[in-house]
Amino acid sequence: MSKGDVNELTLRRIQIRETIKSHLEKERDLFYRGIKVLSLFFIDEVAKYRRYGQDGNKLSGEYARIFEEEYRTLREEYLRNADDKDRYAGYLRQIDVEKTHNGYFAIDKQGRMTDPKVKAKETDSEDEDAYNLIMKDKERLLSFSGPTRFIFSHSALKEGWDNPNVFQICTLKHSDSTIKKRQEVGRGLRLCVNQDGERIDASVPGIDVHQVNVLSVMASESYDTFARELQKEIAETLSDRPRKADIQFFLDNVLTNEREEKVQIDERLARKLYQVFVRNSYVDEEDNLTQEYYQAAEKKEVALPEELKNHKQAVIELVSAIYNESASPMVYNERNKNVDLKLNDNFYKIEFQKLWKKINVKTAYTVKFDTEELVQKCINALDKHLKIADLSYQVKGGVLETINSKEQLEKGEGFVVKEAETGKVYGEVTSEVRYDLPGKLMRETGLTRKTIVKILTGVKQETFAQFKKNPEDFILRTARIINEEKATTIIERITYDPTSETYDTNIFTQNTLKGMLGDNALPVSKHVYDYVITDSNTERKFARELEASREVCVYAKLPRGFFIPTPVGNYNPDWAVVFEENKVRHVYFIAETKGSMDSLELRKIEEAKIYCARKHFEKISNNSVKYGVVENYERLLEIVS
């Protein structure tokens, strides 16, 4: 079970609570403007909101129960501080919590379709009314006289549900590849309407349309993950948009005007419309839209054939789907900057092949240590250092202010965090999940069940009691402390012996790393590939210095398939460097680059892996290959000289 699963219900409660809070804050502001506020919850299972008993009676699911608990708490909190003249408080008092939330699900009661077309005896009248209210009767749904303000659904996307007054969307599920984030978000990206049915846009005096029409999303992922993925999908959408206003673009589109009159553009009308665009210089020789068109569209003075003059706005909206390359800096194809890693002649140099034959030998380790000594060290370390904090969560709020480039979106840099608030879940975490605690720690540490049990039964009662506060965090932190003590215990008692196996050169050709010029890929001349892919600024600087050095003959960023086994996990060194023979003392060097060499900044496990790597290379090369950890190239040059 993954880390988040145990406290799934707690996390969903937080999402529901934050959605209700956001709803009430927005509603309090817009109530006096005559605007009804709706919130939409996306869920993955109908039963989590609504279940049916064997007798057919409708029962509340866990999400419905959580909603009502949290709604009552937050409403009462507001009403306690409200005065008698607060009309919004009066509005809240008159709404029953049981009636203010409802749901429509394409597959609902015992797997049957909830649809008003189904015969009455086959469905529940309440289900039918919910369908009519949510899917059809927008006027009733958007009226203050209707109590429904919170809607639960998993099928709003499939059913094409569209409502202009959704200000909060809460995704109580894990996103998947079939339902895109931008599609879910799109259920709320509509200009709202007031009680008179008037759309609140830039034409309404005394109102900032961008302050009113704001959508809040309570995502099931972290803020960073959600924002990054949403921007990535927006960027993909931009690249998929049509780019030319040619006959094919107009063909077969259906235009609808304000009077609901429809016109389908057949081939004759598509040619006629295209010819008007050509005559008015709305397109250039390659059928790209021109500035003349954008100026005319901004003034709503676009020339059209006679048959389409009553559909001018519809035509402008249709053409707005065309990607405007001339007005946007997002005109380049980022894929052209991607690089493929292919071996070059440097790999086949005699100098590199000599080094490769020295380091491609696989080894096996043997370690002997006193189990009782390790157990006591782990007990002491856990009693001293294990601190499990109360579960906490952070609510981040951000906006996508401007889109400056497609690159900006792909890097996830469009959203700006405006505010953040941290809260805690106090007390013991309740869960129906049963833990095999020794078994989990066995898998994390590699120790036997008997040893793990000795450690757990040896710690103080208050140390072990922390398990109830946050079981998953307890397991992770306990395993980390045990592994660190294990690392210090075995570090000087390990021996390596060569085996008959060697690494094949295909680990260089099976490279799965991806690079992008200007980001993590550098064009180079001394590397075994034409590019070197780096993970940090330290590595980029190191690679540039290797390239510039006259002492370096050839080098390689070692692929991830090359690793050294250690008792605390496999270890993949960073660099293999061959120096010019007549310029340094040590020709062959395996380097690990670290930003700082302060021993306090290197974790015990890292120190153990480094120690094991040193023993490994000493054994297989008879000290002809040096291994070390360096801060920069200057330090490496000092060692080899």
N, C-alpha and C positions, 0 to 999 in steps of 0.2 A: 504494500500500500504506500502510495507516495506521501510526501510530507504534508500536502494540503488536504488529503482526504479525511483524516481523522477529525479535523475541525471544520469540515465543509459546512455544516449547519450553522456554526458560529459565524463563519465568514458571510454566509448568505443572510443571516440576521443583520449583520452590519450593513450589507448592501441595501436591504429593505429599509432599515432605519434611516440611512443617509438619503435614500430616495424620498421617503416621507418628509424628512426635514427640508430637503430642497424644494419639494412640492409646496409645503406650507409657506416657505419664504417667498416663493414665486407667486403663489396664490394670494397672499396678503397684499402684495404690490399690485397685482392685476385685477383684483376683485373690484376695486373702486374705478377701474377703467372699463368695467363691464365685460371682462374676458374670462371665460371658464378655462381652468387649467386641468389638463389630463396628464396622467403618468402611465407608462406602458412597461410591463414586466415580461421579458422573454424567458420562458422556462423550457426544459427539455423533456419533462414528463408530466402529463396531465395529472397523474395521481399525487404529485407533490402539491398541487393546488386543490384538486377536487377528486374525491373517491365516491364509490357507490357501494352500499351494503348489499347483502344478498336479497333483501326485500326491495331493492331499487331505490332506497332512500339516499339522498345526497349527503355526503359527509365532507367535512373540511380536511384538506391535506395540511401538511406541516407548514407550507408557505402561507396559506390562508391564516392559520393559527398565529404564526409569527407576525404577520402583517397586523392582525387585529390587536395583538399585545402591544406592539411598538406604536401603532397609531394612537391607541388610547393614552399611552404614556405621554407622547409628544403633544397630543391635543390638550390634555389636562394641564400640562406644563405651560402651554400658551394661555389657556383660559384663566389660570390662577393669576396671571400678571395683567390681564386685560381689564379695562374699565367699562363702565356701563354704556358709554357712548360708542364703543367699538363695534361697528356694524359687522365687521368680518367675524368677530367673536360670536355674534348672534347667528351668523351663517353656519359656523362650525357646530354650534350647539344643536341645530335643528337636523343635522345629518347623522343617521345611525351608522355606526361603524360597520355593521353587517351588510348594509346596503350600499356603502360607498365604494366597494370593490366588487368586480364581477369578471367573468372570463368567457371567452369564446374559443373553442378548440375544434378544429376540423374533424378530429376523431375524439369522441368524448364518451358518452355513456356506454359502458360495456362494449367499446369498440365500434359503436354505431355512429353514423354521421349526425352531427347536430346541425340541422338545416330546416328552415321553416317549410320547405317543399315536402319534407317527410310527413307522412300521415300522423295525425295527432296521437293515435294509440301507440305509435312507435317511438315517440320522443316525449320529453318532459316539457310542459308548457313554460317553465322557467327558462329552460335551455333555449327554447324558441324565441322567447322575449329577449334574452341576452343576445342572440344572433341578430335579431331585428334592430336592437338598440345600437350595438357596436358596429355592425357591418353595413347597416342601411340608413337608420334614422339619425343622421348627423345633427339635425336641428334639435331634436330632443336630447341627444347626448351632450350638446354644447350649451344647453340651457341651464341656468342656475336652479331651475325647479327640479331637475333630475339629479339624484344623489350620486350616481356613478361618476367617480373621478379617477379611479385606479383600475387598470385593465390588465389581466393576466392572459397570455396567449403564447402558443408555440407556432401558430400557423398564420400570423398576420402577413408574413411575406408571401406565402403561397396563395393566400386568398386575395392579395392585392389590397389589403386594408390601408386606407389612406385618410388621415385626419389632420387638419391644420393646427390643432391646439395641444399637441403632445410636447411638453416642455422637459420631461424627464423620461429617460429610457434606462431600464435596469436589466442587465443580462445575467440572469440567474442560471447560467449554464456555461459550458465550455464551448468556445467557438469551434466550428469545423469548416471544412473546405467547401461545403455545399451552400452555406449561408454566409455571405460576406459581411464584414463589419459595416462597410459603407451602405449596404442595403438595409441593415438594421437601423443604422443611424438615420437613413433616409426616411424612416417612418416618422421622424420628428422634425425634419428640416422642411417645414412648411410655414408660410406666413400665417399668423393666427388671425382669427376673426372675433368680433365682439358680439354682444347679444342681438345686434341689429343685422348680423350677417356681413358687416363691412370688414373688408380685409385691412389689416393694420400694416400699411406699407409706408414708403417715403412720402406719399401724398398727404398723409394725415398730419395736420398742423400741431405743433407743440409736443411732438413725440420723437424720440430717437429710436428708429426702427431696429437698429442693431442692439440696443439695450433691452428692448422688449422681446424680440424674437431670438432668444438664446436657448440652446438645447444643452441640457446636462446629461451626461452618460455615466452611469454607475457600472463600470465594467467588471467582468469576472476575472480579468488579469490585472497585473500591476499597471499603474498609470503609464510607465515607460513602455511596457510591452504593447498595451492597447494603442497608445499614440503612434508608436513606430509602425505597427502593422496597418493601422488605418491610413497613415500617410503613404505607405508602400502601395496599398490598394488604390489610393487616389492617383498615384503616379502611373500605375498600370492602366487605369482608366484613361488617363490623358493620352498615353501612347496608343491606345486602341481607337481613339476618336477619328472620324473621317477627316480628311485634310483638303479635299477638293470639292468645289461646288460645280460638279459636272452633271450631265443628264442622268447618269446612273444614281447619283446622290438623291435627286428629287423623285425619281421613279418609285411609284407604288406607295408613297407616303399618304396618309389621310390627315387632312387639315380640318380642325373644328373651330368655328368662331364663337363669339360670346352668345349667339342665339342658338347654339348647339347645331348649327348647320354644318354638314360634313361635305368635303370634296376630296375625292381620291385622285391623285396625280397619275394619270395614265401616260403612255409614251408621248402622245401628241402634246399634252399639257406640259410635260417635263421638258420637251424640246422648246416649246414656246417660252416657258419661264427662263430656261437657260439662255435663249437668244436675247431676252430683255436684259439679263445680267451682263451679257457681252456688250450690247449696245450702250449701256450706261456705265461701262468700265468698272462693273462690280467685281469682275474676275480678270486676271491677267492671262497671258498666253498659255500658261500651264494650269489654268482654272483655279488658282489660289485666290482667295478673297483679297480685295484691295482696300486701301484706306478710304476710297470713295464709298465703298459699301458700308464700312463701319460708321462713317460720318452720317450717311443717310439713315442707317438703322437707329443711331442714337437720337436723331430728330424725328424718327418714325415717318420718314419721307421716302421709303424705298419704292421705286417704280415697279409695278407688277402688271401682268396681263389682266385684261378686263375681267376674266372669270375668277380671278383671285383677289380682287380689290377689297372684297368684304372679309378677306381672311389674312389681312396684312400682318396682324400680330402673330398669327399662327405660323406664317412664313418666317418671320423674324426669329421666333423661338426655334423653328426647325433648323434654320441656318446657324443658330448659335451653337449647335452641336459640333460644328466644324472647328477643328483645332486651329487657332489663330497663330500661325508661326511668326508672322511679321510683327505682331504686337507683344510677343512673349519671348523672354530669353530662353525658354525651354525648347529650343529648336534642335538640339543635338541629341544624338543617340548614345546614351551612356554605355550601351553594350559594346560600342566601338572602343571603349577604354578598358574593357576586360582583357586580361592576358592569360594565355595558356602556357603552362610550364612544360617545355620540351628540353631534353638533354642536348647539350651542345658538345663541341670538340673538347672542351675542358675536362669533361668527365672521363674521356679516353686517354688523357695525358698519362704518360708513364708515372709522373710524380703522384698524381691522385690515385692511380691504380695501386701503387705501392702502399700508400696509406690505407686504402680500402682493404687490402689483403691483411693488414695488421689489425684492423679493428672489426672485421666482419665475423669474427669467431663468437659463437654463443657460449655462455657460461651458466653454471648452476652454483648456487650458494649453499653453504652449511653454516648453521649457527647453533651454538649451545649456550643456554643460560639457565639460571636457577629460577624455577617457577615460583617458589615461595617468595623469593626476593622481589620478583616482578609483581606478584599479588600485593605485597605490602606497600610497594612504591605506588601502585595504582590506588590503593585505599587511601593513603596519605594525600595523594594529589587530588583525588575527588573530594575528600572532606575539606581540603583547603581552597580549591579553585572552582568547583562546580557551583555555578549560580544560574538558576533558571528564572528568567524574568516572567512577569505576567504577560499573557498574550497581548500584543498591541497591534494596532492598525494605523495606517496613515491615509488620510483623505487628501488627495491632490486635485487642484482645479487649474485647468489651463485652457488656452484658446489658440486657435489657428488664425493668427492675425493676418498675415499676408503670405501668398505663395510666390516666392521670388524665382524659383527655378524647380525643374523636375529633380535635379540633384539634391536640392534642399529637402524635398519630400522623401526621396529614397534613403537619405541619411537619417531621417526622423528628426529633422531640426526645425520643422515648421511650427510645432506647438511650443508655446511659452507658458511655463508654470507661473500662475498668478498668486496662488495661495496654497498653503498646506497646513493640515491640522492632524495631530496625533492623539489617538485615544487608546484606552486599555480595556481588556476584558478581565475583570478581577474574579478571583475565586478558582475553584477546581473546575477543570474541563470535563464535562460528562460526555461519554461516548459508549456506544454499544459494541465497539470494536474490542476484541480480546487480543492481548499482546502475548507473543512468545518473546519476552524481553531478553532472556539469555540467547535465544536463537538469533534475534536481530543483531545483538552485539557480537555474536560469533561471526556472522557474515561481515560485519564492519571491521573487525579486528583480526580475524584469522586465529583467535585463541580457541581452546576447547571449551565445551559447555561447563565442564567441571571447574576450570579456571575462572570463567566468567561468574559462575555462581559463588565462588569463594570471594571474589571482589565485591559483588553486590551485597552479600550477607555480612561483609566486614565493615562496610561504611556506616557512619552514624545514622541514626533513625531520621534526623532532620534532613540529612543529605538525600536519602532515598525517598523521603516524602515529597521532594520536589517533582517527582515523576507525575504526580496528580495535576500539577499546574499546567504542564505542557508536555505530554508524553513524547511527541516527535522530537522536540528540542532537547529533551532529556537524553534520548537515545543518541542524537548526533553529537552533543557536547561530551557525553560520557565516552563515546567511542573515540572522539578526538583526543581526550585526555589519556585514555588507555594507550592509544597508538603512539602518542608522544613519549609516554613512559617506556613503552616497548622499544621505541627507536633509541632512546638513550641507553637502554639495557643491552641491546644487541650490537650497538655501534662498534665496539671494539672486540667483539667475539665472533666475527663473521669471516669466512674464508670463501674464495671463489675458485672454481676449477673449470678449465675449458671442457666443452663437450665436443662431440664429433660433428655437430651442426654448425652451419654458417648462414649468415644473411645473404640472400640472393640480391643481385643488382635490380631486380624488378621492383623492389620497394621504392626506387627512384622514379620508375615509370608509372607506378600505381598511385601517383600523387593526387590527392583529392582537394588540395588547397586551391582557393580561388583568389585572384588578385585584381586590383584595379589601379591603373596608373593615376598618380596624384593622391592616392589614398594609402594602400599598404604594399604596392608593387613598385620596385625600383629597377630601371634598366641597368644592367651591369655587364662587365666584360670578363671578370676573373672567376665568376661563379659557374657551377656545372649546369645551370639553366641560364637563359638570357635575361631572366628577371629573378629577383630575390623577394620573397614574401615575408614581411616582418610583422611582428605582433605589438611592437611598442616603439616609442621614440628612442629608447636606449638601443634597440636592435637596429633601427634605421641609421642612427649615427654610427654604430659599430660597422655596419655593412659599407657605408660610405668611406670610412677610414681604412677598411680592408682593401677597397678598390683603389684608394689613393696611394697606398703604401708600396714602395718599390721592393720591400722585403717579401711581400706575399706573392707566391707563384699561382696558387689555385685554392679555392675554398668551396665549402658546401654548407648550406643550412640543412642539417640532417633531417630526413623525413620522419614522420611520426611512427612509421613502421619499424624504425630502428630504436630499440630500447634495451635497457639493462634491468633484469628482474631484481627486486629487493624485497625484504620482509615487510616493508611499509608501502608497497606499490611499485609498479613499473616506472622507470625513469628514462626520459628521452632527452639526451644532451642537445645543446643548441647548434654548435658549429664544429666543423672539421676543417682545419687550416693546414696547408702545406707551405712552408717558407722556402725561400731560395737557400740552397745548401751552404753557400759560401758567405752568407750574410748573418746567420744566427747560429746559436749553439744547439737549440732543439728544433729540428725541422718539422716534426709532426706534433700537432697540438689539437686537443679537443677542448673547446671552451664553452663555459656556461656564463652567460651575461646576466648580471644583476645590477639594478640601479644603485644599490647601496651594499657595501660589504660589512656594515656594522653587524656583528654576530648576534646582537639582540634582535635585529630585524629579520634574521633567517630563522624560520620556525624549526623546532626540533626535528620534525619529519623531513624537512628539506635538508637539514644538516646531515641526517642519516643517509638520505639518498646520495648526496654529494660524496660522503665518505665511502659508500658502497661503490660508486662509480670510479673513484680513485683506485680502490682495491681491484676492481674489475680490469681496468686498463693496465695497471701494473702487471697483473698476472698474464694477460693475453699477449702483451707486447714486450715483455721482459724489460720494461722501463724505457723502451725506445719511443713510445707515444706518451707525451705528457698531458695531464688533465688538470684543469684548474678553473676556478670561478673568478671572473674579472669584472671590474666596473666599466672599463673602457679599453680601447685598443692600446693606449699608452701603457696601461698596466700589463697587458699581454706581451707587449714588446719588451718590457723590463724583464719578464719571466724568461722568455725564450732567448734573450741576449745574455 
